[in-house]
Amino acid sequence: MLYAMKFTYRGTPDLLLEDKKSITGRGMELMMLNWHRQTMPDHYKSGAARKYHYEPRKKAYCIRKNRYAPRPAPLSYTGAMQKQTRSKIKIKRTETKKKAKVRGTMWANVFAFLKRRSSAMPDLRAELTLVVNEERAGMGRFMKRWTIAKFRENRRVKTVEVGK
């Protein structure tokens, strides 16, 4: 999942760059954990194909899938990928001179998730990590609330703006 945020701080002359990066980086980690626990499971619900605009599956695949499970989840054939991607996420935070970067990695030992066999096969990784605008706005609100609360603990910030 790639999600970039730009922060504008006002009233922070004594706030060091290191404080900004560490607080922002930690907030991004928590935002990613929140996405993984609360939002990502929605990709496996019944209306997800319509909401996230998944590529249409071939008719033969749908028939096989419906034989295997009478009410299958949109991105899951056997349920293995759903269990593995929901179970854990590895989050790595790196801080450079000017910015903090957070990368989340989910892994599933399912061949369709690991590698596309052909161009006709949908990219499950891209479909699973897609973030729609309403989720993006929610993530921005989460980051703004968390960052303002942390900066106010230090009594160093008056305004934080979150944008793209």
MOFENFEN-V927366 format. One record per helix or strand. SS is the DSSP state (A for helix, B for strand). FROM is the first residue (numbers start at 1). TO is the last residue. If there is no record, write none. Layout:
BEGIN
ss=SS from=FROM to=TO
ss=SS from=FROM to=TO
END
This chain:
BEGIN
ss=B from=6 to=10
ss=A from=17 to=44
ss=A from=48 to=51
ss=A from=59 to=68
ss=A from=80 to=87
ss=B from=90 to=95
ss=B from=100 to=105
ss=A from=111 to=114
ss=A from=124 to=128
ss=A from=133 to=153
ss=B from=159 to=163
END
